[in-house]
Structure formats: structure tokens, C-alpha cells
Amino acid sequence: MIRVSSCGLAACLLLVAAGIVRAEEPVDSAQLIIRNQIAAFLNNDAAAAYSFASPAIQEKFLNQNLFFDMVKRTYQPVFRPGNFAFGRSKVVGDLVIQEVLITGPDGKDWTAIYQMVRQPDGFYRINGVQILQSAPGPAI
């Protein structure tokens, strides 16, 4: 599992400016964007979190505050994860599907399926997330 560390807006912007989120490997790019958006949620940085959403998502939520509030209400495990780890991924053309295994703030396990779409500028953006509660496993 990856422990989420804080990443301020300045650090995230430096990563974007450096071109790191436009890695040659689509899965690496997708995972970096997901990490950065989760860090933005943890830092209550609505502007940074919103910047990783695709234009289609931004059209549905016309400003960063509406988007931030929706994620807070609907995607609590993504908004305030404990630990998370990347699971399976699949690349189909300009689309990356990335599984993220998350322990939510309540200690329950969740699976988030991110849909990432490459934009005309070559950068990937989050185009949707489906979240499912994971079935309880055997006690260790």
C-alpha cells in the first residue's frame, strides 16, 4: 500500500510544468495524476483537484467548489483515503482504465475504477470514477 503524502499546489504545478504527468507510458501518467488529485483532496486544494478532471467533468461541475463538494459527499474513500495502492490497468487507444484499491477513512476497503482520457494536448485527465465496496476478506 502507498501512504499518501501531502503535495501542495505549488508542488503539483511543478510536476505539471516539468512535463512529468505527460510521461510516455500512459499508465504511469494516469497513476501520477490520480496520486496528485488524491493529494489535492487531502490538502483541501479544490483548484488543484479540479484541474485533473477532464473537460467533460468540468462541464458538469462548472466550478471547483461544486466539484470538490460532490467528491466530498459521494466519493469519501477517494476524498479522504487512508492507504491506497494501484491495481490492474488497461490501455485502449486514448483511454486508460486504472484500478485503485483504497482503505477509506472508516477503515473499509474500496475499489475505485478510474477512467482516464488523453486530451488533444497529450495530457491525461480523469473522466470518471466508479467506486465499489470491496468484499470483506478472511481475518488475518
C-alpha positions as CSV (number, residue, x, y, z in Angstrom):
1,M,0.0,0.0,0.0
2,I,1.1,3.6,-0.7
3,R,0.8,6.0,2.2
4,V,-0.5,9.3,0.9
5,S,1.9,12.2,1.5
6,S,1.0,15.8,1.2
7,C,1.6,17.6,-2.1
8,G,0.8,21.3,-2.1
9,L,-0.5,23.2,-5.1
10,A,3.0,24.5,-5.9
11,A,4.5,21.0,-5.9
12,C,1.7,19.7,-8.1
13,L,2.1,22.6,-10.5
14,L,5.8,22.0,-10.7
15,L,5.2,18.3,-11.7
16,V,2.8,19.5,-14.4
17,A,5.2,22.2,-15.6
18,A,8.0,19.7,-15.7
19,G,6.0,17.5,-18.0
20,I,6.1,14.6,-15.6
21,V,2.4,14.0,-16.0
22,R,2.9,13.6,-19.7
23,A,5.0,10.6,-19.4
24,E,5.5,8.4,-22.4
25,E,3.9,5.5,-20.6
26,P,0.1,6.1,-20.3
27,V,-0.3,4.0,-17.1
28,D,2.5,6.0,-15.4
29,S,0.8,9.2,-16.4
30,A,-2.6,8.0,-15.2
31,Q,-1.2,6.9,-11.8
32,L,0.6,10.2,-11.3
33,I,-2.5,12.2,-12.0
34,I,-4.5,10.0,-9.6
35,R,-1.9,10.4,-6.9
36,N,-1.8,14.2,-7.4
37,Q,-5.6,14.5,-7.3
38,I,-5.8,12.5,-4.1
39,A,-3.1,14.7,-2.6
40,A,-5.0,17.8,-3.6
41,F,-8.1,16.4,-1.8
42,L,-6.1,15.6,1.3
43,N,-4.8,19.2,1.3
44,N,-8.2,20.7,0.7
45,D,-6.9,22.2,-2.6
46,A,-10.1,22.4,-4.7
47,A,-8.3,24.2,-7.6
48,A,-5.7,21.5,-8.0
49,A,-8.2,18.6,-7.6
50,Y,-10.4,20.2,-10.3
51,S,-7.5,20.7,-12.7
52,F,-7.1,16.9,-13.0
53,A,-10.7,16.5,-14.2
54,S,-11.5,16.1,-17.9
55,P,-13.3,18.9,-19.8
56,A,-16.4,16.7,-19.8
57,I,-16.4,16.5,-16.0
58,Q,-15.6,20.2,-15.7
59,E,-18.7,20.9,-17.9
60,K,-20.9,19.0,-15.4
61,F,-19.4,20.9,-12.4
62,L,-18.9,24.4,-13.6
63,N,-16.5,25.4,-10.8
64,Q,-14.0,23.9,-8.5
65,N,-16.2,24.2,-5.4
66,L,-19.1,22.3,-6.9
67,F,-16.7,19.6,-8.0
68,F,-15.0,19.4,-4.6
69,D,-18.3,19.3,-2.7
70,M,-19.6,16.5,-4.9
71,V,-16.4,14.4,-4.4
72,K,-16.6,15.0,-0.6
73,R,-20.2,13.8,-0.5
74,T,-20.1,11.0,-3.0
75,Y,-16.6,9.6,-3.0
76,Q,-15.5,9.8,0.6
77,P,-12.9,7.0,0.3
78,V,-11.2,8.9,-2.6
79,F,-11.6,12.2,-0.8
80,R,-10.0,11.0,2.5
81,P,-8.2,7.8,1.8
82,G,-6.1,6.0,4.4
83,N,-3.9,3.9,2.3
84,F,-4.2,3.2,-1.4
85,A,-2.5,1.1,-4.0
86,F,-2.7,0.7,-7.7
87,G,-4.2,-2.5,-9.0
88,R,-4.8,-3.6,-12.6
89,S,-4.7,-1.2,-15.5
90,K,-5.7,-1.4,-19.2
91,V,-4.9,0.9,-22.1
92,V,-7.3,1.0,-25.0
93,G,-6.3,3.7,-27.5
94,D,-6.5,7.1,-25.7
95,L,-8.2,5.6,-22.7
96,V,-6.6,4.2,-19.5
97,I,-8.7,2.2,-17.0
98,Q,-6.9,2.1,-13.7
99,E,-8.0,0.2,-10.6
100,V,-7.2,1.7,-7.2
101,L,-7.5,-0.2,-4.0
102,I,-8.4,2.2,-1.2
103,T,-8.9,2.0,2.6
104,G,-11.4,4.6,3.4
105,P,-11.5,6.9,6.4
106,D,-13.8,4.4,8.1
107,G,-11.3,1.6,7.7
108,K,-13.4,-0.2,5.0
109,D,-11.8,-1.4,1.8
110,W,-13.0,0.0,-1.6
111,T,-12.1,-0.4,-5.2
112,A,-12.1,2.7,-7.4
113,I,-12.1,2.3,-11.2
114,Y,-10.7,5.4,-12.8
115,Q,-11.3,6.2,-16.5
116,M,-8.5,8.4,-17.8
117,V,-8.8,10.1,-21.2
118,R,-5.9,11.5,-23.2
119,Q,-6.6,15.1,-24.2
120,P,-5.6,16.7,-27.5
121,D,-2.6,18.3,-25.7
122,G,-1.3,14.8,-24.8
123,F,-2.1,15.0,-21.1
124,Y,-4.5,12.6,-19.4
125,R,-7.4,13.7,-17.3
126,I,-9.8,11.9,-15.1
127,N,-13.1,11.3,-16.9
128,G,-14.9,9.3,-14.3
129,V,-14.6,7.1,-11.2
130,Q,-16.7,4.2,-10.2
131,I,-16.3,3.1,-6.6
132,L,-17.3,-0.2,-5.2
133,Q,-17.0,-1.5,-1.6
134,S,-14.7,-4.5,-1.6
135,A,-16.0,-7.8,-0.1
136,P,-14.6,-8.5,3.3
137,G,-11.7,-11.0,3.2
138,P,-10.7,-13.5,5.8
139,A,-9.3,-12.1,9.1
140,I,-5.5,-12.3,9.2
